[in-house]
């Protein structure tokens, strides 16, 4: 057979298999001020084909029945106008977007613990949250965004108010015709009552997989097995592709012990641990037909000033892990 015929066969096989390209994404952190196309160049260079754009709403404390959003006091990238411009810039470079409006509780309290004190407060909070999500659902429709994420790590809200969430999904579908997901925390993803109403099972994949200081790839892959089995069990039940709405590791000792840990302490930099953890996750999941891909946490607009070999945070920017992700995303 000649090369042209072989290429044609490969093309036919890929298209008939029904397998879409994996989502090789980054979580693009909102900028304080307006950005230009220069901020998108490094995302292209790392071979990402998707980015999560994340406008924010704010809640004063875990019992406050109001989401404050789209106001002038917010950073540019956290508002509607900033999100719209960011989507335009990404799309102009061929990068698809998941729009992921999410909540920040002042002083960094965990959103999963949001809990109102009365039925009236729940109703008030739900109305406010609906306004927040529908605003960005309309933006997603306007900008032809392929995926909208309707919430992030809100397990108490989700599990206590399932009827509300079904009603919210219906209202979102009235204004937005793309695909929907929800981003649940790693330890609550199997308790979401409305996966069947969405297009993707969304998981923020900070699973504990090793207690070693600098874990090796083989040990990390072994540590994934019980979690991977649980994820696949849910997929088998719901028949919805799994999307890691967030994944990532800090460049720090014991990075895979409590991967959700975002404390501000400096030191204990461990670039190898980050490299190994990212490699193991990729090797475990990217080859699975039921796995849609994921969004790396996190990526900053000011690339030249971000990360670096003395930084122990999540970003891979200007670290050896950036080259690892560039290679892995290119090979997908």
C-alpha positions in Angstrom: 0.0 0.0 0.0 1.3 3.5 -0.7 1.5 6.2 1.9 -1.5 8.2 0.6 -3.7 5.1 1.0 -2.4 4.4 4.5 -3.1 8.0 5.5 -6.6 7.8 4.1 -7.2 4.6 6.1 -6.0 6.3 9.3 -8.2 9.3 8.7 -11.3 7.1 8.1 -10.5 5.0 11.3 -10.2 8.1 13.5 -13.4 9.6 12.2 -15.4 6.4 12.4 -14.2 5.7 15.9 -16.1 8.6 17.3 -13.2 9.6 19.5 -12.8 13.4 19.8 -9.4 14.8 20.4 -8.6 15.1 24.2 -9.1 18.4 25.9 -5.5 19.5 26.6 -6.5 22.5 28.7 -5.1 25.1 31.1 -7.0 27.0 33.7 -6.4 30.7 32.7 -6.4 32.9 35.8 -8.3 36.1 35.6 -6.1 39.2 35.0 -6.4 42.3 37.2 -6.2 44.5 34.0 -6.9 44.1 30.3 -4.7 41.6 28.5 -3.5 41.4 24.8 -2.8 38.5 22.5 0.7 38.4 24.0 -0.8 36.7 27.0 -2.1 33.9 24.8 1.2 33.1 23.0 2.7 30.9 25.8 -0.6 28.9 26.0 -0.2 28.1 22.3 3.4 27.2 22.8 2.6 24.6 25.5 0.3 22.9 22.9 -2.9 23.5 24.9 -6.0 23.3 22.7 -8.5 24.5 25.4 -8.5 27.0 28.3 -10.9 27.5 31.2 -12.0 31.1 31.5 -13.0 31.8 35.1 -15.1 34.9 36.0 -15.7 35.1 39.7 -18.6 35.9 42.1 -17.9 36.6 45.8 -19.6 35.6 49.0 -18.9 37.4 52.2 -19.0 34.3 54.4 -20.3 30.7 54.3 -23.8 31.9 55.4 -24.2 35.0 53.3 -27.2 34.6 51.0 -25.9 36.8 48.2 -23.3 36.3 45.4 -21.7 39.6 44.4 -20.5 39.6 40.8 -19.7 41.6 37.7 -19.0 44.9 39.6 -16.3 47.5 38.9 -14.4 46.6 42.1 -13.5 43.2 40.7 -10.5 42.5 38.6 -11.0 43.0 34.8 -10.8 39.2 34.1 -13.3 38.4 36.8 -16.0 40.4 35.1 -18.2 39.8 32.1 -16.3 42.3 29.9 -13.0 40.7 30.8 -14.2 37.2 30.3 -15.6 38.1 26.9 -12.4 39.7 25.7 -10.3 36.8 27.0 -12.5 34.3 25.1 -12.1 36.4 21.9 -8.3 36.4 22.3 -8.1 32.6 23.0 -10.5 31.8 20.1 -8.4 34.0 17.7 -5.5 31.6 18.3 -7.6 28.5 17.8 -8.0 27.7 21.5 -11.5 26.5 22.6 -13.0 27.6 25.9 -14.8 26.2 28.9 -16.5 29.1 30.6 -16.3 28.3 34.4 -17.9 31.0 36.6 -17.1 30.2 40.2 -17.4 31.5 43.7 -14.8 32.8 46.1 -15.6 33.0 49.8 -13.8 35.9 51.5 -10.7 34.7 53.5 -10.6 31.6 51.3 -13.1 29.5 53.1 -14.1 26.3 51.3 -17.1 26.7 49.0 -18.2 23.2 49.7 -19.2 24.3 53.2 -21.6 27.1 52.0 -24.7 26.5 54.1 -27.6 28.8 54.7 -29.4 29.1 58.1 -33.0 29.0 56.9 -35.2 28.1 54.0 -35.7 31.8 53.2 -32.0 32.4 53.1 -31.5 29.4 50.8 -34.2 30.8 48.4 -32.5 34.2 48.4 -29.1 32.6 47.8 -30.4 30.4 45.0 -31.9 33.4 43.2 -28.6 35.2 43.4 -26.6 32.2 42.2 -29.0 31.7 39.3 -28.5 35.3 38.2 -24.7 34.7 38.3 -24.8 31.5 36.3 -27.4 32.7 33.8 -25.4 35.9 33.1 -22.5 33.7 32.0 -24.6 31.2 30.3 -25.9 34.0 28.0 -22.3 35.0 27.4 -21.3 31.5 26.6 -24.1 31.3 24.0 -23.2 34.7 22.6 -19.5 33.6 22.2 -20.3 30.1 21.0 -18.4 28.6 23.9 -18.4 24.8 23.6 -18.6 24.0 27.3 -20.1 25.8 30.3 -19.4 24.7 33.9 -22.3 25.6 36.1 -20.5 25.4 39.5 -17.4 24.4 41.3 -16.9 22.4 44.5 -20.3 23.2 46.1 -21.1 19.8 47.5 -23.3 20.9 50.5 -25.3 23.2 48.2 -25.6 20.4 45.6 -26.5 17.6 48.0 -29.0 19.5 50.1 -30.8 21.3 47.3 -31.0 18.8 44.3 -34.4 20.1 43.1 -33.0 23.6 42.7 -30.1 22.3 40.6 -32.3 20.5 38.2 -34.4 23.6 37.8 -31.2 25.7 37.3 -30.0 23.2 34.6 -33.3 23.6 32.8 -33.1 27.4 32.9 -29.5 27.4 31.6 -30.5 25.1 28.7 -33.1 27.7 27.7 -30.4 30.3 27.0 -27.3 28.1 26.2 -27.1 25.3 23.7 -23.6 24.0 24.2 -22.4 21.2 26.5 -22.7 21.4 30.3 -20.6 20.2 33.2 -20.2 20.8 36.9 -16.8 20.6 38.8 -17.1 18.6 41.9 -14.3 18.0 44.4 -12.4 14.7 44.3 -14.0 13.3 47.4 -17.6 14.1 46.5 -17.9 13.4 42.8 -19.9 10.3 43.2 -22.6 12.1 45.3 -23.8 14.5 42.6 -27.5 13.8 41.9 -27.7 15.4 38.4 -24.8 13.9 36.4 -27.4 12.4 34.0 -28.6 15.9 33.2 -25.2 17.1 32.0 -22.8 16.2 29.2 -19.6 15.6 31.2 -18.8 14.3 34.7 -16.6 17.1 36.0 -14.0 16.3 38.7 -11.4 18.6 40.4 -8.9 15.8 40.5 -6.9 16.5 43.7 -6.8 12.8 44.8 -4.3 11.7 47.4 -2.1 9.1 45.7 1.3 9.0 47.5 2.8 9.9 50.9 6.3 9.9 49.5 8.4 13.1 49.6 9.4 12.8 45.9 7.2 10.0 44.6 8.2 8.0 41.5 6.0 7.6 38.5 5.3 3.9 39.0 4.3 4.4 42.6 2.0 7.3 41.7 0.3 5.2 39.0 -0.2 2.5 41.6 -1.7 5.1 43.9 -4.2 6.1 41.3 -5.8 2.6 40.9 -8.5 2.7 43.5 -9.5 6.2 42.6 -9.5 5.4 38.9 -11.7 2.4 39.5 -14.2 4.6 41.3 -14.2 7.1 38.5 -14.7 4.4 35.9 -17.5 2.8 38.0 -19.4 6.2 37.9 -18.7 6.5 34.1 -20.1 2.9 33.6 -23.3 3.9 35.5 -23.9 7.3 33.9 -22.3 6.8 30.5 -21.0 10.4 30.5 -17.4 11.2 29.6 -15.2 12.2 32.5 -13.5 15.6 32.4 -10.9 16.8 34.9 -12.3 20.3 35.3 -9.1 21.0 37.4 -6.0 18.9 37.8 -2.5 19.8 38.9 0.3 19.4 41.5 2.5 21.9 43.3 6.3 21.8 42.8 6.8 20.9 46.5 7.7 17.9 48.7 4.8 15.5 49.3 2.9 17.0 46.4 0.7 14.0 45.9 -0.2 13.5 49.6 -2.7 16.3 49.9 -2.7 17.8 46.4 -5.5 20.2 47.3 -3.3 22.0 49.8 -2.8 25.6 48.7 -1.1 27.1 51.8 1.1 30.1 51.1 4.2 28.7 52.8 7.4 29.0 50.8 10.3 26.4 50.5 10.5 22.7 50.1 10.6 23.2 46.3 10.5 19.8 44.5 10.4 20.2 40.7 10.8 16.4 40.2 7.8 15.6 42.3 5.6 17.9 40.1 7.1 16.4 36.9 6.4 12.8 38.1 2.9 13.5 39.4 1.8 15.1 36.1 3.3 12.4 34.0 1.7 9.6 36.0 -1.7 11.3 35.8 -1.4 11.7 32.0 -0.2 8.2 31.5 -3.1 6.8 33.6 -6.0 8.8 32.0 -5.3 10.3 28.6 -5.4 6.9 26.8 -8.8 6.0 28.3 -11.7 6.2 25.8 -14.1 7.4 28.5 -11.8 10.2 29.6 -12.3 13.6 27.8 -9.2 15.4 29.1 -8.6 18.1 31.6 -7.6 21.7 32.6 -4.3 22.1 34.3 -4.4 24.3 37.4 -3.2 27.0 36.9 -1.9 29.4 34.2 -1.2 33.1 34.6 -1.4 35.9 32.0 2.0 37.4 32.8 4.0 34.4 31.8 7.5 35.8 32.1 6.9 36.8 35.7 5.1 33.6 36.7 6.4 30.4 38.3 10.1 29.6 38.0 12.4 27.1 39.6 12.1 28.6 43.1 8.3 28.6 43.1 6.5 25.9 45.0 3.0 26.7 43.7 0.7 24.9 41.2 1.7 26.7 38.0 4.1 24.9 35.7 5.2 28.1 34.1 9.0 28.5 33.7 9.6 25.2 35.4 10.7 21.8 34.0 7.0 20.7 34.1 6.2 23.2 31.4 8.3 21.2 29.0 6.7 18.0 30.2 3.2 19.3 29.5 4.3 20.7 26.2 5.5 17.2 25.2 2.5 15.4 26.6 0.0 17.7 25.0 1.8 17.5 21.7 1.7 13.7 21.7 -2.0 13.6 22.3 
